[in-house]
Amino acid sequence: LALFQAEMSTDALGIMGMAERGMLPKIFATRSPHGTATYGILLGTIVIIGMSVADFRDIVEMLNFTYAISLLMEYAAFIKLRITRKEVYRPYRVPLNTAG
């Protein structure tokens, strides 16, 4: 139970941070008098309730799809930074040129 609460709080703080940076509506940046991300916690609760009625296979399929998309975004960011920021120091070297 504690791990679940810690994960939900972490997600809520991530949502709050994105709202503070302008990536999400400002309502998600609202804090309670105790400093917690109230609307982020509510959003997480709504998502969890919505997913609880789905079939387990559908949830696993959705998670695999979102993980694959996140990997593709990481690779795209790697290639973009390699092309646009050639001068940046990198503590490692990939033994390929920019074109591959």
C-alpha positions in Angstrom: 0.0 0.0 0.0 2.8 2.4 0.8 4.5 1.7 -2.6 1.2 2.5 -4.3 0.9 5.8 -2.4 4.5 6.7 -3.1 4.0 6.1 -6.9 0.8 8.1 -7.0 2.4 11.0 -5.2 5.4 10.9 -7.5 3.1 11.0 -10.5 1.1 13.8 -9.0 4.2 15.9 -8.5 5.3 15.2 -12.1 2.0 16.5 -13.3 2.3 19.5 -11.1 5.8 20.2 -12.4 4.6 20.0 -16.0 1.8 22.4 -15.2 4.2 24.8 -13.6 6.3 24.8 -16.8 3.2 25.4 -19.0 2.9 21.9 -20.5 -0.4 21.2 -18.8 -3.3 23.5 -17.6 -2.4 25.7 -14.7 -5.1 24.0 -12.5 -2.7 21.1 -12.1 -0.1 23.4 -10.5 -2.4 24.1 -7.6 -1.1 22.9 -4.2 -3.1 22.2 -1.1 -2.3 24.0 2.2 0.0 21.1 3.0 1.9 21.4 -0.3 0.5 18.4 -2.0 -0.6 18.3 -5.7 -4.3 17.9 -5.1 -5.5 18.0 -8.7 -2.6 15.7 -9.8 -3.7 13.1 -7.2 -7.3 13.4 -8.4 -6.3 12.9 -12.0 -4.3 9.9 -11.1 -7.2 8.5 -9.1 -9.6 9.0 -12.0 -7.1 7.3 -14.4 -6.7 4.3 -12.0 -10.5 3.9 -11.6 -10.9 4.1 -15.4 -8.3 1.5 -16.0 -9.6 -0.8 -13.3 -12.6 -1.7 -15.4 -10.5 -2.6 -18.4 -9.3 -6.1 -19.3 -5.8 -7.0 -18.0 -4.6 -7.8 -21.5 -5.7 -4.5 -22.8 -3.8 -2.7 -20.0 -0.7 -4.7 -20.8 -1.0 -3.9 -24.5 -1.4 -0.2 -23.8 1.6 -0.2 -21.5 3.8 -1.9 -24.1 2.6 0.5 -26.7 3.4 3.6 -24.6 6.8 2.1 -23.7 7.6 1.6 -27.4 6.6 5.2 -28.2 8.8 6.5 -25.3 11.8 4.6 -26.6 11.2 6.0 -30.1 11.1 9.5 -28.7 14.4 8.8 -26.8 16.1 7.6 -30.0 14.7 10.6 -32.0 16.0 13.0 -29.3 19.4 11.2 -29.5 19.6 11.7 -33.2 18.4 15.3 -33.1 20.9 16.3 -30.4 23.7 14.5 -32.3 22.9 16.6 -35.4 22.1 20.0 -33.8 24.6 20.0 -30.9 27.8 18.5 -32.3 29.9 20.7 -30.0 28.5 19.3 -26.7 30.9 17.3 -24.7 29.9 13.6 -24.3 31.6 11.3 -21.8 31.1 8.4 -24.2 31.3 7.9 -28.0 29.0 6.1 -30.3 31.2 4.6 -33.0 28.9 5.7 -35.9 28.8 8.9 -37.8 25.6 11.0 -37.8 24.1 9.4 -41.0 24.6 6.0 -39.4 
